[in-house]
Amino acid sequence: MMAKIIVPAGVSISDVRDDLVYPAWGAAWPKSKRIWLSNKLSGSRWSFALEHELYHLFDQSTVWIWREIKANIHAAITFPKGFVWHIAISVTSPVRLIRYVLKYAKIKEG
């Protein structure tokens, strides 16, 4: 039995073309309470990604990597199969993972 996801009132969730969120699998905009998820996701993968993005809507942390760690742990507790898939796809698709890190991480030179 899959866990039920509770979506707070006023949150808009859209399945969008993968290229709109690539290299990530989803995106969240806390101010407007919007979430976009890649249309390539389904089942536990979609549920994991939604729970991950919902966490971002209300997380007050400002450090990017800490936000990602917390969102992944939170979603993994509820959707472990989706989390395992997320790890597997990251390992088997290093290009997507590298592009994700380069796009979202604040990399300081020198």
ABEGO torsion letter per residue (X at the ends): XBBBBBBBBGBBBBBBBAAAAOABABBBBAAAGBBBBBAABBEAAAAAAAAAAAAAAABABABAAAAAAAAAAAAAAABAAAAAAAAAAAAABAAAAAAAAAAABBBBBX
